[in-house]
Amino acid sequence: MATKKTSTDSGQQPENDKTQKLQSFTNDAEGQYMTTNTGLKINDDQNSLKAGDRGASLLEDFILREKITHFDHERIPERVVHARGSAAHGVFKVYDSLSAVTKAQFLLDPSIETPVFVRFSTVAGSRGSTDLARDVRGFAVRFYTQEGNFDLVGNNMPVFFIQDAIKFPDLIHAVKPEPDNEIPQAASAHDTFWDFISLMPESAHMIMWVMSDRALPRSYRMMEGFGVHTFRFVNKEGVASFVKFHWKPILGVHSVAWDEAQIISGKDPDFHRRDLWDAIESGAFPEWELGVQIIPEEDEFKYDFDLLDSTKLIPEELVPVQRIGKMTLNRNPDNFFAETEQVAYHLGNIVPGIDFTNDPLLQGRLFSYTDTQLLRLGGPNFHEIPINRPVVGVHNNQRDGHMRQTINKGKVSYSPNSLGANDPAQAKESEGGFVSYPERIDAKKIRARSKSFFDHFSQARLFFNSQSDPEKNHIVDALSFELGKVKTVAIRERMLGILSLIDKNLAAEVAFALRIDVPQDPALPLNHGMPADADPADYDSVMIEGTLTSSDALSMANTPKDTIETRKIAFLTADGVDGKSLNTVKSALIAEGAIVEIIAPRLGYVITEDDEQIPVDHSYLTAASVLYDAVYVPGGTNSVATVEAEADAIHFLNQAFKHCKAIAADAQAIQVLEATYFVKKLPADFSEENVLKEGLVVSDDASELAAKFVLAIEQHRFWDREKPRKIPA
Ligand code: HDE
């Protein structure tokens, strides 16, 4: 019998402790015979067992029954939120010991490489929905540490919509497709979402983030991540401090335009999933630095917001983010279902040295994650699914249940016991046993919200004030779009009331687009989440100014713009293209880590002026400008004439201009640019200063063009092109 392999060979991508352990569960059919699930070799997988070759199928056909039964049961419920996601394996390393603040071992030793499995997701859409929805992105990281799994289940925005977990089902019911007609999919632009939000002033800050370009990442690899809640670090001496977790992407934080996002949703709804997969396959491993903001216990009440309130962030100006380590994603999963779908994160998975706080959102989440996995993964043994197993041993007296895999030996499944030497034994704290931080609590049992949670607007204002002008315009446009899709005028008005409490100009601009008036004196508490017996006066929002008026870290305009690594550049070509220019610019871009794709009227190859055949990646039929970061038109008399006459190519350029991308052309190809509408916008000269301002490069020297083009692509986008606010294409 042919037996070439026993387990999956996962190519060139690096192994770590966890991926090696996963190997024993992987299966590779290469060189193997087909069998039933009981190992019987199958002779005919094409025909069912019948009474004669035209006869009825026979119930006896156990092979048919097994195959169809398994198929019938292939689906499991999708996650109730974050259903759409993509994941990757990687490693994390701390830069220096953090022993001063935590005893978590994986944060103590720079020589320890901790395996991670990271899943990115959208929140509202179903499993098959577009990656480019305007939405929050999940950023869930599992560290497989030597002390057990630590899950940092975060988002790409540092705050949340609500303050108390009891409102989560309401929030999600409001944003999901409306229950009567299941419309719209993966979108918040509808009545129920804005109805709820307009009655929940506490969501004002998060709404600013979700209406900003942060909700439209260029790539998962170009997003920040946040633990959102305040957690606790505890050191060996038992001294605790508060901590906020951040992930800072090495490639900077970048987004696409809303118009572009909507087009990508049609052209390539798997845009982010493909981007992550391709980057890792090509060896361009995505990287983030882990950052922490540490607040000593005694500073708990130092700020004009409450550290336990998840609708607030701690401005980096008040507590700087210390970068403490780096995470690298270097390996794609072998199987989407087994790994990405079955991974079961839980922010209750912690290790000694890390602990919770009383944030009421965090506390509710501690219940929800295990509960939801029980339904989704079908029983209490989901921790035995390979991707969920820790890299260290699991020993306890939990037994049995659906699909139990572990074969526990012996008679003893209780503690204390004498028949099994009282094992498994409890671990002392000094032996690594987890001991909860002994926080003092002396309180009445009440359902209530602290007054310190009632300032809903100052950080929403801080966020808005911190944005660049183009970013502010995008927020105005996003709100005008979303509220424009809301049919109930009263909801639009109520939302304008909320916006006016954040920023009067913001409210006025959105009101202008909707052609309605901003309510002069928006009533608060706006009938929002009050207990039945409450006095409305007790629920009034607190209006404070906040100590900061602006924070640089909140604007993407301030993100590092120093690399074109992994950026995708389209070359618009046709037969007769100038091969020398093409190759010079291509080599220069590739040397900087970019990806070049050749687009031509037909697939196969294009022929250069010098009769060189250059492979074509896409025809104008399958390519789309929204799938690239920048575009270049090489010269060559025949090529230029063909490209100029190709309507799809001109649309490609017009759209790239509209989406504020870098565009370059050989001087010989200027006639192509002359066929675009933005020919009028070409600057008088292409000095470096103008290139950095306009993002347009024309030159008759390919090397010079390439150097300037790189500078332009590094800028990501030239949002100032939108100054007249409306661009055709
Ligand atoms: Fe989640 N969330 N969440 N969430 N969450 C889930 O757990 C929940 C919240 C986040 O890639 C569910 O396994 C409640 C904040 C991510 O598999 C569920 C509340 C943050 C993921 C759940 C929140 C998150 C989830 C659904 C309010 C950022 C995807 C499937 C108290 C800090 C993880 C699942 C993955 C998933 C409950 C709010 C992040 C239902 C009750 C705040 C990244 O248990």
Boltz pocket constraint, residues with backbone or C-beta under 6 A from the ligand:
constraints:
  - pocket:
      binder: B
      contacts: [[A, 79], [A, 80], [A, 81], [A, 82], [A, 85], [A, 119], [A, 120], [A, 121], [A, 137], [A, 138], [A, 139], [A, 140], [A, 153], [A, 154], [A, 155], [A, 160], [A, 164], [A, 165], [A, 166], [A, 168], [A, 226], [A, 227], [A, 228], [A, 229], [A, 310], [A, 340], [A, 343], [A, 344], [A, 345], [A, 360], [A, 361], [A, 362], [A, 364], [A, 365], [A, 368], [A, 369], [A, 370], [A, 372], [A, 373]]
      max_distance: 6.0
